[in-house]
């Protein structure tokens, strides 16, 4: 009895593992609203904004602008 229960459990788990695969995996996990190509005119302003502030952190900038006035 115990052996047949173990064998049937192993069989059911094995069937679940092999039946869960699908060929439509790529189409199911593709975001239809995602951007596939971005134009340079949309990327360049962000790169310039981030690149202009590489030398200091927001804390350093705030300290230089506000705290040293007093």
Secondary structure, 3 states (H helix, E strand, C coil): CHHHHHHHHHHHHHHHHHHCCCCCHHHHCCCCCCCCCCCHHHHHHHHHHHHHCCCCCHHHHHHHHCHHHC
